[in-house]
Amino acid sequence: MKRIICFLSCLFFISALSNAQKNENLKILEKNGKYGLVNKNGTVVVPIIYDCLSPFKESLAVVCLNGKYGFIDKKGTAVIPIIYDRAYLFKKGLAAVSLNGKIGFINKKGTVVIPIIYNEISGLKENIIRLGLYKKESIFGKEAIYGLINNEGKTILPVEYNHLEIFGSNSFILAKDKKYGIMGFENKITVPLIYDKIIKQNKNTAIIEKDLKWGLIDDKGHIITPIQYENSHFSPYYEHKYDSLIPVKTEKKWGFINLKGEITIPLKYTSVDHFENKRFKVSLNGKYGLIDKSGGIIIPISYDHIYDSDKGFYRTVLNDKWRFFNQKGENTISTVYDYADKFKDGLARVSINNKYGFIDTVGKEVIAIKHDYAKEYNDGVAIVQLNNKWGALNGNGEVIIPIIYDAVIAEAYIKESPLAFKLDGNWGFVDKKGSTVIPFEYDDVLNPFSGSKTAIVIKNGKRIKIDLQGNQI
C-alpha cells in the first residue's frame, strides 16, 4: 500500500501544482482548518467545510471530509460521492481511488471502470500503468501478479504475469510461470518466454539466463552475447559498481566483458571480486593482486590475500606479513608488520613481534609498538594492555586512562559511554578522562553501556540494571 500511496500522491501533488495557475479565477481559502473556494470577487463558491481540497483538474477537484474522499465540480456539487479512503486527480477521464486497502479507477461519472481490487498501481511509462494483485505471502514477502492498462483503462496485458518492467523505449521484460521473455509496446512478443531470468542492466541491455548459463540481449530482442558463460556476479545494479564491466566465467576461468559483449579483460583468473574505485581483486595460481578496469596491474598478483581499500590504502598479506599500498599500488609505508588493521580516524593498529601500537597514514609510529595488546582505535581512544594491566591512550599516545586496571570489557571505546574496568577484584566504570564515574563495587558486568544508557551488572550475586549515574533501575 505504501508503494501505491507514494506513486499516486506524487501524481496528485505534481498535477495540482501544474494546474494551480490554470485555476487562478478560483482561490482555495482556509479557515479554522477547513477549506473552500472563492472567486476573484471574493465570493464563496465552494463552502468552507472540507478537510482538504485540491485545485481542479479536468473540471473536478478532490475533497476530503471526515477521512473520506470524493470529487466536486466548480459549483461545489459533490458529483462523485465522498466515500473513498483516497482519491487522486483525474487524467484523461480517469481517476484512481482506494477503498479498503485496494485500488481501482473511476470515470468522471463515478462509474468504476477498473475494479477496485488491486494492491499496487505504478506508472511504467506515460499513458501506461502497471496493476499488481497480491496472490499470497511467504517468508520472502508478498507474491504478486501484474498486468498493464493504458490511461483510457483499456487492457494491454491481463493481470497474470509474475514480473513486468519497462525495458528500452518500446519494450517490457515479463515473466510467467518462472519463464522470462520480452514484449513490445504493440503487444507483440519479441522474445518468447523461454529464459530462466532476464535481468535489466541498463536502459537497453539485459542479461539472459538459461540452464545456469548467461548471455546478453538488447531491448529489441537481438542477442548481443550468446548464452555461454557458466557463472557471473550479475546484479541489477552492477553498472554502478563495475563501471559497465561484467565479470564472467567459463571453463573455470574468470574475466570481464562489456555491455557490447566484448571481452575487455581475458578470462584467465581463478576468481575476481570488485573493489571500490573501479578496481578488481583477482587471483591466479593461488595468489592475489589488484587490476584496473582495463586489466592493468596495480598490485602484483603475488600475495596470499589483499583487502579492499580503506582510507586510501590496500592491505596485503604474504607469508603472514602485512603491507600497506596506496591507490596507485605504491608501497608508501615501507615497514612490514605481523598484523595490520584498517585505518580509522587516521590511525591503524599494527603489530610487530607480538607487540601492538598505532601508525598514521605516512607510517609514523604515533602510539609506540610496545603494548601487549591494543583494541581498535575509535573516537580518539585506544584501549591498550601493558605489563598485564589495561588503560587507554589518546591519538597522540598520551595516557588518558591510567594503565592500572586488571581487565576491561570493550572491543573499542564507544562515544560518551564509560568503560567497564576491573580493579582489585571489583568492576566499575571510568570515563574518557580517566575519572571513575561509577564505583568499583560490582562482582561482574554482563552488558556494558556500549552506547546505551543502561548496563547490566552483578552485585552481591544479583543481576541489576543501572543507568549512567550508577542508579539502579
C-alpha positions as CSV (number, residue, x, y, z in Angstrom):
1,M,0.0,0.0,0.0
2,K,2.9,2.3,0.7
3,R,4.0,2.0,-3.0
4,I,0.5,2.9,-4.1
5,I,0.3,5.9,-1.9
6,C,3.8,7.2,-2.9
7,F,3.1,6.9,-6.6
8,L,-0.4,8.3,-6.6
9,S,0.4,11.0,-4.1
10,C,3.1,12.2,-6.4
11,L,0.6,12.3,-9.2
12,F,-1.8,14.3,-7.0
13,F,0.7,17.0,-6.0
14,I,2.5,17.3,-9.3
15,S,-0.8,17.7,-11.1
16,A,-2.0,20.1,-8.5
17,L,1.0,22.3,-8.9
18,S,0.9,22.3,-12.6
19,N,-2.7,23.3,-12.7
20,A,-2.7,25.9,-10.0
21,Q,-2.2,28.8,-12.4
22,K,-5.0,27.5,-14.7
23,N,-7.5,27.9,-11.9
24,E,-6.4,31.4,-11.0
25,N,-10.1,32.6,-11.1
26,L,-10.8,30.4,-8.1
27,K,-8.8,30.5,-5.0
28,I,-8.5,28.0,-2.2
29,L,-9.5,29.6,1.1
30,E,-8.6,28.1,4.5
31,K,-10.5,29.0,7.7
32,N,-10.1,27.2,11.1
33,G,-8.6,24.2,9.4
34,K,-11.4,23.9,6.8
35,Y,-11.1,24.6,3.0
36,G,-13.4,26.0,0.4
37,L,-13.1,28.1,-2.8
38,V,-13.7,31.8,-3.5
39,N,-13.9,33.5,-6.9
40,K,-11.9,36.6,-8.0
41,N,-14.6,38.8,-6.4
42,G,-14.1,37.0,-3.0
43,T,-17.5,35.3,-3.2
44,V,-17.5,31.8,-1.7
45,V,-18.4,29.4,-4.4
46,V,-17.5,26.2,-2.6
47,P,-18.4,26.1,1.1
48,I,-15.5,26.2,3.6
49,I,-16.3,22.8,5.0
50,Y,-13.7,20.4,3.7
51,D,-10.7,18.9,5.4
52,C,-8.7,19.1,2.2
53,L,-9.3,20.5,-1.3
54,S,-7.2,20.2,-4.4
55,P,-7.0,22.5,-7.4
56,F,-9.3,21.5,-10.3
57,K,-8.2,19.0,-12.9
58,E,-10.5,18.3,-15.8
59,S,-13.2,20.4,-14.1
60,L,-13.2,18.3,-10.9
61,A,-11.4,18.7,-7.6
62,V,-10.6,16.2,-4.9
63,V,-12.1,16.9,-1.5
64,C,-11.9,15.0,1.8
65,L,-14.3,15.1,4.7
66,N,-14.2,13.1,7.9
67,G,-11.4,10.8,6.5
68,K,-13.2,10.1,3.2
69,Y,-12.5,11.4,-0.3
70,G,-14.6,12.3,-3.3
71,F,-14.9,14.9,-6.1
72,I,-16.7,18.3,-6.5
73,D,-17.4,20.4,-9.6
74,K,-16.8,24.2,-9.7
75,K,-20.2,24.8,-8.3
76,G,-19.3,22.8,-5.2
77,T,-21.6,19.9,-6.0
78,A,-20.3,16.5,-4.9
79,V,-20.6,14.9,-8.3
80,I,-18.7,11.8,-7.1
81,P,-19.7,10.7,-3.6
82,I,-17.2,11.3,-0.7
83,I,-16.9,7.6,0.1
84,Y,-13.3,6.6,-0.8
85,D,-10.3,6.1,1.5
86,R,-8.1,8.1,-1.0
87,A,-8.8,9.7,-4.3
88,Y,-6.5,11.2,-6.9
89,L,-6.8,13.8,-9.7
90,F,-8.3,12.9,-13.0
91,K,-6.1,12.4,-16.0
92,K,-7.7,11.8,-19.4
93,G,-11.0,11.0,-17.9
94,L,-9.8,8.5,-15.2
95,A,-9.0,8.9,-11.5
96,A,-7.5,6.3,-9.2
97,V,-9.4,5.7,-5.9
98,S,-8.8,3.4,-3.0
99,L,-11.2,1.6,-0.8
100,N,-10.5,-0.9,2.0
101,G,-6.8,-1.1,1.0
102,K,-7.5,-1.7,-2.7
103,I,-7.0,0.5,-5.7
104,G,-9.1,0.9,-8.9
105,F,-10.2,3.6,-11.4
106,I,-13.4,5.5,-11.9
107,N,-14.6,7.8,-14.7
108,K,-16.0,11.3,-14.4
109,K,-19.5,9.9,-13.8
110,G,-18.2,7.9,-10.8
111,T,-18.5,4.6,-12.6
112,V,-15.9,2.1,-11.7
113,V,-14.1,1.2,-14.9
114,I,-11.1,-0.7,-13.4
115,P,-12.3,-2.8,-10.5
116,I,-11.2,-1.6,-7.0
117,I,-9.3,-4.9,-6.3
118,Y,-5.7,-4.1,-6.9
119,N,-2.9,-3.9,-4.4
120,E,-0.3,-1.9,-6.5
121,I,-0.5,0.7,-9.2
122,S,2.6,2.2,-10.7
123,G,3.4,4.2,-13.8
124,L,5.9,2.4,-16.1
125,K,5.7,4.9,-18.9
126,E,3.5,7.8,-19.9
127,N,0.0,6.5,-20.6
128,I,0.9,3.0,-19.4
129,I,0.0,1.8,-15.9
130,R,1.0,-1.4,-14.2
131,L,-1.5,-3.1,-12.0
132,G,-0.5,-5.5,-9.2
133,L,-2.5,-8.1,-7.4
134,Y,-1.2,-9.9,-4.4
135,K,-1.8,-13.7,-4.6
136,K,-0.1,-14.9,-1.4
137,E,2.5,-14.1,1.2
138,S,5.6,-16.1,2.2
139,I,8.7,-15.7,4.3
140,F,10.2,-13.9,1.2
141,G,7.4,-11.3,1.1
142,K,4.3,-10.8,-1.0
143,E,3.9,-12.7,-4.2
144,A,2.2,-10.6,-6.9
145,I,0.9,-10.9,-10.4
146,Y,0.9,-7.9,-12.8
147,G,-0.8,-6.6,-15.9
148,L,-1.0,-3.4,-17.9
149,I,-3.6,-0.8,-18.8
150,N,-3.5,2.4,-20.7
151,N,-4.8,5.8,-19.5
152,E,-8.1,5.0,-21.1
153,G,-8.5,1.9,-18.9
154,K,-8.0,-0.5,-21.8
155,T,-6.2,-3.7,-21.0
156,I,-2.8,-4.0,-22.7
157,L,-1.8,-7.2,-20.7
158,P,-4.0,-9.2,-18.4
159,V,-3.0,-9.4,-14.8
160,E,-1.3,-12.8,-14.8
161,Y,2.5,-12.1,-15.0
162,N,4.9,-12.7,-12.2
163,H,7.3,-9.9,-13.4
164,L,6.7,-6.9,-15.5
165,E,9.1,-3.9,-16.1
166,I,9.9,-1.4,-18.8
167,F,12.9,-2.2,-21.0
168,G,14.2,0.3,-23.5
169,S,12.0,2.7,-25.2
170,N,9.3,0.4,-26.5
171,S,9.5,-2.9,-24.7
172,F,8.8,-4.8,-21.4
173,I,10.5,-7.6,-19.6
174,L,7.8,-10.0,-18.5
175,A,7.7,-13.4,-16.7
176,K,5.1,-16.1,-16.3
177,D,5.4,-19.5,-14.7
178,K,9.0,-18.7,-13.9
179,K,10.0,-18.1,-17.5
180,Y,11.0,-14.7,-18.9
181,G,10.6,-13.0,-22.3
182,I,10.3,-9.6,-23.9
183,M,7.3,-7.9,-25.4
184,G,7.0,-4.7,-27.5
185,F,4.5,-1.9,-26.7
186,E,2.5,-3.1,-29.7
187,N,1.7,-6.2,-27.6
188,K,3.9,-8.4,-29.8
189,I,6.2,-10.9,-28.1
190,T,9.7,-10.2,-29.5
191,V,11.5,-12.8,-27.2
192,P,9.5,-15.9,-26.2
193,L,9.1,-16.7,-22.5
194,I,11.9,-19.3,-22.5
195,Y,14.5,-17.9,-20.2
196,D,15.1,-18.6,-16.6
197,K,15.9,-15.0,-15.9
198,I,16.2,-11.7,-17.7
199,I,17.9,-9.0,-15.6
200,K,18.0,-5.4,-17.0
201,Q,21.4,-3.9,-16.7
202,N,20.8,-0.5,-18.3
203,K,18.1,1.0,-20.5
204,N,18.8,-1.1,-23.5
205,T,20.8,-4.2,-22.3
206,A,19.8,-7.2,-20.2
207,I,21.3,-10.4,-19.0
208,I,19.6,-13.6,-20.1
209,E,20.0,-16.9,-18.2
210,K,19.0,-20.4,-19.3
211,D,20.1,-23.7,-17.7
212,L,22.6,-21.8,-15.4
213,K,24.4,-20.2,-18.3
214,W,24.4,-16.5,-19.2
215,G,24.4,-14.1,-22.2
216,L,23.3,-10.6,-23.2
217,I,20.3,-9.3,-25.1
218,D,19.1,-5.9,-26.2
219,D,15.6,-4.4,-25.9
220,K,14.8,-5.3,-29.5
221,G,15.4,-9.0,-28.7
222,H,18.7,-9.2,-30.5
223,I,21.3,-11.5,-28.9
224,I,24.5,-9.5,-28.1
225,T,26.3,-12.4,-26.5
226,P,25.2,-16.0,-26.9
227,I,24.4,-17.9,-23.7
228,Q,27.8,-19.4,-23.0
229,Y,29.1,-18.2,-19.6
230,E,28.9,-20.5,-16.7
231,N,28.5,-18.0,-14.0
232,S,28.6,-14.3,-13.2
233,H,28.4,-11.7,-10.5
234,F,25.4,-10.4,-12.3
235,S,23.4,-7.8,-10.4
236,P,20.6,-5.5,-11.4
237,Y,22.8,-2.6,-10.2
238,Y,26.2,-3.9,-11.4
239,E,26.8,-0.9,-13.7
240,H,27.1,1.4,-10.7
241,K,29.7,-1.0,-9.2
242,Y,31.6,-2.3,-12.1
243,D,31.6,0.7,-14.5
244,S,29.7,-1.3,-17.2
245,L,32.0,-4.3,-16.9
246,I,30.5,-7.7,-16.3
247,P,32.7,-10.4,-14.6
248,V,32.0,-13.7,-16.4
249,K,33.3,-17.3,-16.1
250,T,33.8,-20.2,-18.5
251,E,35.9,-23.3,-18.1
252,K,36.7,-22.3,-14.5
253,K,38.4,-19.0,-15.6
254,W,37.1,-15.5,-14.9
255,G,37.4,-12.4,-17.0
256,F,35.3,-9.4,-18.0
257,I,33.0,-8.4,-20.9
258,N,31.4,-5.0,-21.6
259,L,27.8,-4.3,-22.5
260,K,28.6,-4.9,-26.2
261,G,29.6,-8.4,-25.3
262,E,33.3,-7.7,-26.0
263,I,35.9,-9.4,-23.8
264,T,37.8,-6.5,-22.2
265,I,39.8,-8.5,-19.7
266,P,40.8,-12.0,-20.7
267,L,39.2,-15.0,-19.0
268,K,42.3,-16.3,-17.2
269,Y,41.7,-15.6,-13.5
270,T,40.7,-18.2,-10.8
271,S,38.5,-15.6,-9.1
272,V,37.5,-12.0,-9.4
273,D,36.0,-9.6,-6.9
274,H,35.0,-6.0,-7.1
275,F,36.8,-3.4,-5.1
276,E,35.8,0.3,-4.9
277,N,37.2,2.9,-7.3
278,K,36.8,0.7,-10.3
279,R,39.4,-1.8,-9.1
280,F,39.2,-5.6,-9.1
281,K,40.9,-8.2,-6.8
282,V,41.9,-11.2,-8.9
283,S,43.6,-14.5,-8.2
284,L,45.9,-16.6,-10.3
285,N,47.7,-19.7,-9.2
286,G,46.7,-19.2,-5.6
287,K,47.9,-15.6,-5.4
288,Y,46.0,-12.3,-5.3
289,G,46.5,-8.9,-6.8
290,L,44.7,-5.8,-8.0
291,I,43.9,-4.7,-11.5
292,D,42.1,-1.7,-13.0
293,K,39.1,-1.8,-15.4
294,S,41.5,-2.1,-18.4
295,G,43.2,-5.2,-16.9
296,G,46.3,-3.2,-15.9
297,I,48.2,-4.4,-12.9
298,I,48.0,-2.1,-9.9
299,I,49.3,-4.5,-7.2
300,P,51.2,-7.6,-8.5
301,I,49.3,-10.9,-8.3
302,S,51.7,-12.4,-5.8
303,Y,50.1,-12.0,-2.4
304,D,48.3,-14.6,-0.2
305,H,45.5,-12.1,0.3
306,I,44.5,-8.5,-0.4
307,Y,42.0,-6.4,1.5
308,D,39.8,-3.6,0.0
309,S,40.9,0.0,0.1
310,D,40.2,1.8,3.4
311,K,41.0,5.5,3.7
312,G,43.1,5.2,0.6
313,F,45.1,2.1,1.5
314,Y,45.0,-1.5,0.5
315,R,46.5,-4.1,2.8
316,T,48.2,-7.2,1.5
317,V,49.4,-10.4,3.2
318,L,52.3,-12.6,2.1
319,N,53.8,-15.3,4.3
320,D,51.9,-13.8,7.3
321,K,53.4,-10.4,6.8
322,W,51.3,-7.3,6.2
323,R,52.0,-4.3,4.0
324,F,50.2,-1.1,3.0
325,F,49.7,0.1,-0.6
326,N,48.2,3.4,-1.8
327,Q,45.7,3.8,-4.6
328,K,48.5,3.8,-7.2
329,G,49.8,0.5,-5.9
330,E,52.8,2.1,-4.3
331,N,54.2,0.6,-1.0
332,T,54.4,4.1,0.6
333,I,54.6,2.7,4.1
334,S,57.7,0.6,3.9
335,T,57.5,-1.2,7.3
336,V,56.4,-4.8,7.2
337,Y,54.0,-5.8,10.0
338,D,53.0,-9.1,11.6
339,Y,49.5,-7.7,11.6
340,A,47.9,-4.5,10.2
341,D,44.4,-3.3,10.8
342,K,42.5,-0.8,8.6
343,F,42.8,2.9,9.2
344,K,40.2,4.5,11.4
345,D,40.2,8.2,12.4
346,G,43.6,8.5,10.8
347,L,45.3,5.6,12.7
348,A,45.8,1.9,12.1
349,R,46.5,-0.7,14.7
350,V,49.7,-2.7,13.8
351,S,51.8,-5.5,15.4
352,I,55.4,-6.5,15.4
353,N,56.9,-9.4,17.4
354,N,53.6,-9.7,19.4
355,K,53.7,-6.0,20.4
356,Y,51.0,-3.6,19.4
357,G,50.8,0.1,18.5
358,F,49.3,2.6,16.0
359,I,50.7,4.3,12.9
360,D,49.4,7.3,10.9
361,T,48.9,7.4,7.2
362,V,52.5,8.2,6.4
363,G,53.7,5.3,8.6
364,K,54.7,7.3,11.6
365,E,54.5,5.4,14.9
366,V,52.1,7.6,16.8
367,I,51.4,5.1,19.6
368,A,54.5,3.0,20.3
369,I,54.5,-0.6,19.2
370,K,55.3,-1.8,22.7
371,H,52.0,-2.9,24.2
372,D,51.0,-6.4,24.9
373,Y,47.7,-5.8,23.1
374,A,45.6,-2.9,21.8
375,K,41.9,-2.7,21.0
376,E,40.6,-1.0,17.9
377,Y,41.2,2.8,17.8
378,N,37.9,4.7,17.9
379,D,36.8,8.3,18.7
380,G,40.2,9.4,19.8
381,V,40.7,6.5,22.2
382,A,43.0,3.4,22.0
383,I,42.5,0.9,24.8
384,V,45.8,-0.9,25.5
385,Q,47.4,-3.5,27.6
386,L,50.9,-3.2,29.1
387,N,52.5,-5.5,31.7
388,N,49.2,-7.2,32.1
389,K,47.4,-4.0,33.0
390,W,44.8,-2.1,31.0
391,G,44.2,1.6,30.3
392,A,43.7,4.0,27.4
393,L,45.7,6.5,25.3
394,N,44.6,9.3,23.0
395,G,45.6,9.7,19.4
396,N,48.9,11.4,20.4
397,G,49.9,8.5,22.5
398,E,49.2,10.3,25.8
399,V,47.7,8.4,28.7
400,I,44.1,9.4,29.4
401,I,43.0,6.4,31.4
402,P,45.9,5.1,33.7
403,I,47.2,1.7,32.7
404,I,46.4,0.2,36.1
405,Y,43.3,-2.0,35.6
406,D,43.2,-5.8,35.7
407,A,40.6,-6.2,32.9
408,V,38.4,-4.3,30.5
409,I,35.2,-5.1,28.7
410,A,35.2,-3.3,25.3
411,E,36.4,-4.0,21.8
412,A,36.7,-0.3,21.3
413,Y,35.7,2.9,23.1
414,I,32.1,3.9,22.1
415,K,31.4,7.7,22.2
416,E,30.1,9.0,25.5
417,S,30.0,5.6,27.1
418,P,32.0,4.9,30.2
419,L,34.2,1.8,30.0
420,A,33.9,-1.2,32.4
421,F,37.2,-1.8,34.1
422,K,38.2,-4.3,36.8
423,L,40.3,-3.3,39.8
424,D,41.2,-5.4,42.9
425,G,38.6,-7.9,42.1
426,N,35.7,-5.5,41.5
427,W,34.2,-3.8,38.5
428,G,33.4,-0.2,38.0
429,F,33.1,2.4,35.2
430,V,35.6,5.0,34.0
431,D,35.0,7.8,31.5
432,K,37.2,9.1,28.7
433,K,39.0,11.5,31.0
434,G,40.1,8.7,33.4
435,S,37.6,9.6,36.1
436,T,35.7,6.9,38.0
437,V,32.1,7.7,37.3
438,I,30.5,4.5,38.8
439,P,32.3,3.0,41.8
440,F,34.2,-0.3,41.7
441,E,31.6,-2.3,43.6
442,Y,30.3,-4.9,41.2
443,D,31.0,-8.6,41.0
444,D,30.7,-8.7,37.2
445,V,29.5,-6.8,34.2
446,L,27.2,-8.7,31.9
447,N,26.3,-5.9,29.5
448,P,28.4,-2.7,29.5
449,F,27.0,0.6,28.3
450,S,28.4,0.4,24.8
451,G,26.5,3.3,23.5
452,S,23.4,2.5,25.6
453,K,22.2,4.5,28.6
454,T,21.9,1.3,30.7
455,A,24.2,-1.5,31.8
456,I,23.6,-4.9,33.4
457,V,25.8,-5.8,36.3
458,I,26.1,-8.4,39.1
459,K,26.2,-7.2,42.7
460,N,26.1,-9.5,45.7
461,G,25.1,-12.3,43.4
462,K,22.1,-10.4,42.0
463,R,21.6,-9.2,38.4
464,I,20.7,-5.5,38.3
465,K,20.3,-2.8,35.7
466,I,22.0,0.6,36.2
467,D,22.0,4.0,34.5
468,L,24.9,6.2,33.6
469,Q,25.0,7.6,37.2
470,G,25.1,4.1,38.7
471,N,21.5,4.3,39.9
472,Q,19.6,1.0,40.0
473,I,16.7,1.0,37.5
